[in-house]
């Protein structure tokens, strides 16, 4: 495996060869690093596109707007309402594929309008290790994944982001709110809003990496194990339970396995 500096040089060479690019920008750790690197190399030949939807928290959208404004990057926000995609609402195993296909088809249209041939997305090398049907759409539509090409891991990206003084270097990992639903459970705007409010409360209370998985009206909280003690502190625990019930949850639980990406995929027997 190449050293981190070599990976970064490979990434920059790859991006430089593209001349111009549209970057799918979510304001997360990976896409912010990718956009920053692309903008440093290609300047005004880079366009950022962010999708606004009910499964994308408003805080993330505002952070995307603020970053592009502060950095002087051209930014387009598109509406991408997943719940209107046929089959998506029923939360099938290929939900992410349906969403990514619809999103990137819209971005392809924007790229054509701006005479840009290359569309970049921010998946990293670690994403190859989990069930990621969205990457099938990326491959089918010819979307480029520079971070994976350069063999950059999430840890690599955090180190390089810190070196670049990016505010996202230690930002919590994030995924679309629809990923909080158990496969087969109907995704509704109401329940997405419940999850959004619940996770925002936990972040406001000082938790760093959180997931609120939804099983019917049961909330299953995933936290980093070193933050378990904070959650079971009487004042915090009571506030969480009371607020979650106001949001619409009947029961509130904590997952003793702690936070991990793709925990809903643990139920899959065939990937």
C-alpha positions in Angstrom: 0.0 0.0 0.0 1.5 3.4 -0.9 2.3 5.9 1.8 -0.2 8.7 2.5 1.9 11.4 0.8 2.2 9.2 -2.3 -1.5 8.6 -2.4 -2.2 12.3 -2.2 0.2 13.0 -5.1 -1.6 10.3 -7.1 -4.9 12.0 -6.3 -3.7 15.4 -7.4 -2.2 14.0 -10.7 -5.5 12.2 -11.4 -7.6 15.4 -10.8 -5.2 17.5 -12.8 -5.7 15.2 -15.8 -9.4 15.9 -15.8 -9.2 19.7 -16.6 -12.8 20.3 -15.3 -15.2 18.5 -13.0 -18.5 18.5 -11.2 -18.1 17.3 -7.6 -21.1 15.7 -5.8 -20.8 17.6 -2.5 -22.5 16.6 0.8 -20.3 18.7 3.1 -19.0 15.4 4.7 -15.4 14.5 5.5 -14.7 12.8 2.1 -16.5 15.1 -0.3 -15.2 18.3 1.4 -11.6 17.0 1.0 -12.3 16.0 -2.6 -13.8 19.4 -3.4 -11.0 21.3 -1.7 -8.4 19.3 -3.6 -10.2 19.6 -6.9 -10.7 23.4 -6.5 -7.1 23.9 -5.5 -6.0 22.2 -8.8 -8.7 23.1 -11.2 -9.9 26.5 -9.8 -13.0 27.8 -11.5 -13.3 24.7 -13.6 -14.8 23.0 -10.6 -18.6 23.0 -9.9 -20.0 21.7 -6.6 -23.5 20.1 -6.6 -25.5 19.4 -3.5 -28.8 17.5 -3.3 -31.5 18.8 -0.9 -34.0 16.3 0.3 -35.9 15.2 3.4 -33.2 12.6 4.1 -30.5 15.2 4.1 -30.4 17.2 7.4 -30.7 21.0 7.1 -27.4 21.4 9.1 -25.5 19.5 6.4 -27.1 21.6 3.6 -26.2 24.9 5.4 -22.6 23.7 6.0 -22.3 22.9 2.3 -23.6 26.4 1.3 -21.3 28.1 3.8 -18.2 26.1 2.7 -18.7 26.9 -0.9 -19.4 30.6 -0.3 -16.4 31.0 2.0 -14.1 29.1 -0.5 -15.4 30.9 -3.6 -16.6 27.7 -5.3 -19.5 27.7 -7.7 -22.3 25.8 -6.1 -25.6 24.4 -7.4 -28.3 22.9 -5.1 -30.7 20.5 -6.7 -33.9 18.9 -5.4 -33.6 15.2 -5.1 -36.7 13.8 -3.4 -36.0 10.1 -2.9 -39.5 9.3 -1.7 -40.8 10.0 -5.1 -38.5 7.3 -6.7 -40.5 4.2 -7.5 -39.8 1.5 -5.0 -37.6 3.6 -2.7 -40.2 4.2 0.0 -40.5 0.5 0.6 -36.8 0.4 1.6 -35.5 -2.5 -0.5 -32.0 -3.8 -0.2 -30.9 -1.8 -3.3 -32.4 1.4 -1.9 -29.1 3.2 -2.2 -28.8 2.2 -5.8 -32.1 3.7 -6.6 -31.2 6.9 -4.9 -27.7 7.3 -6.3 -28.9 6.5 -9.9 -31.5 9.3 -9.7 -29.1 11.7 -8.1 -26.3 11.2 -10.5 -28.6 11.3 -13.6 -29.5 14.8 -12.4 -25.9 15.7 -11.9 -25.0 14.4 -15.4 -27.6 16.8 -16.8 -26.0 19.7 -14.9 -22.6 18.7 -16.1 -23.8 18.7 -19.7 -25.3 22.1 -19.3 -22.0 23.4 -18.1 -19.9 21.6 -20.7 -18.1 19.5 -18.1 -17.3 15.9 -18.9 -16.2 14.6 -15.5 -18.4 13.9 -12.4 -16.6 13.1 -9.2 -18.0 11.4 -6.0 -16.3 11.0 -2.6 -16.3 7.3 -1.7 -13.0 6.1 -0.3 -11.2 2.8 -0.1 -12.9 1.7 3.1 -16.3 1.8 1.3 -15.2 -1.3 -0.7 -15.5 -3.3 2.5 -19.3 -3.0 3.1 -22.5 -3.6 1.2 -22.7 -0.4 -1.0 -25.3 -0.8 -3.8 -24.9 2.9 -4.6 -21.4 2.2 -6.0 -23.2 0.0 -8.7 -24.9 3.2 -9.9 -21.6 5.1 -9.8 -20.0 2.4 -12.0 -23.0 2.1 -14.4 -23.1 5.9 -15.0 -19.4 6.4 -15.4 -19.0 8.6 -12.3 -15.4 8.9 -11.2 -14.2 8.0 -7.6 -10.8 9.7 -7.2 -10.3 8.9 -3.6 -10.8 5.2 -4.2 -8.5 5.4 -7.3 -5.8 6.9 -5.1 -6.4 4.2 -2.4 -7.2 6.8 0.3 -8.8 5.5 3.4 -11.0 7.5 5.8 -8.1 7.8 8.2 -5.9 9.1 5.4 -8.5 11.7 4.5 -8.8 12.9 8.0 -5.0 13.3 8.3 -4.8 15.2 5.0 -7.9 17.3 5.8 -6.2 18.4 9.1 -3.1 19.3 7.2 -5.2 21.4 4.9 -6.9 23.1 7.8 -10.3 21.8 6.8 -13.0 22.1 9.5 -14.3 18.6 8.6 -11.1 16.7 9.5 -12.7 15.4 12.7 -16.3 15.7 11.7 -18.5 12.7 12.5 -19.2 10.3 9.6 -22.6 10.8 8.1 -24.9 8.9 5.8 -28.3 9.6 4.4 -31.0 9.4 7.0 -32.8 6.6 5.0 -29.9 4.3 6.1 -31.4 4.4 9.6 -34.3 2.2 8.6 -34.4 -1.6 8.7 -34.7 -3.1 5.3 -38.4 -3.5 4.3 -39.7 -0.9 6.7 -41.5 1.9 4.9 -39.5 5.2 4.8 -41.8 8.2 5.5 -41.1 11.9 5.7 -42.4 11.8 9.3 -40.0 9.1 10.4 -37.1 10.8 8.6 -37.9 13.9 10.6 -38.0 11.9 13.8 -34.6 10.5 13.2 -33.2 13.9 12.2 -34.5 15.5 15.4 -33.2 12.7 17.5 -29.7 12.7 16.1 -29.5 16.5 16.3 -30.5 16.3 20.0 -27.6 13.9 20.7 -25.2 16.1 18.8 -26.4 19.1 20.7 -25.9 17.2 24.0 -22.2 16.7 23.1 -22.1 13.2 21.6 -19.7 13.1 18.6 -20.5 10.0 16.4 -24.2 9.0 16.6 -26.8 7.0 14.7 -30.4 6.7 15.7 -31.7 3.5 14.0 -35.4 3.2 13.7 -37.3 -0.1 14.1 -41.0 0.7 13.9 -41.4 3.2 16.8 -38.3 1.9 18.6 -35.2 4.1 18.6 -31.8 2.2 18.8 -29.1 4.6 19.6 -25.5 3.8 18.5 -22.7 5.8 20.1 -19.0 5.4 20.5 -18.4 3.1 23.6 -16.4 5.9 25.4 -19.6 8.0 25.4 -21.9 5.3 26.9 -21.4 6.7 30.3 -22.6 10.1 29.3 -25.8 8.7 27.9 -26.7 6.8 31.1 -26.1 9.9 33.2 -29.5 10.5 34.8 -30.1 14.0 33.5 -29.0 13.2 30.0 -30.9 9.8 29.9 -34.1 11.4 31.1 -33.8 14.2 28.6 -33.1 11.9 25.7 -36.1 9.6 26.6 -38.5 12.5 27.1 -37.5 14.3 23.9 -37.5 11.1 21.8 -41.0 10.3 22.9 -42.1 13.9 21.9 -40.6 13.2 18.5 -42.9 10.1 18.2 -40.8 7.2 19.5 -42.5 4.7 21.9 -39.3 3.1 23.2 -35.7 4.3 23.4 -32.8 1.8 23.6 -29.0 1.9 23.4 -27.0 -0.6 21.3 -24.3 -2.1 23.4 -22.2 -2.9 20.4 -21.8 0.8 19.8 -21.5 2.8 16.7 -20.5 1.1 13.5 -21.2 1.9 9.8 -23.8 -0.2 8.0 -25.2 -1.9 11.0 -28.5 -2.4 9.2 -26.5 -4.6 6.7 -25.8 -7.1 9.5 -29.2 -8.7 8.8 -28.3 -9.4 5.1 -27.4 -13.0 4.4 -26.6 -12.4 0.7 -24.9 -9.3 -0.5 
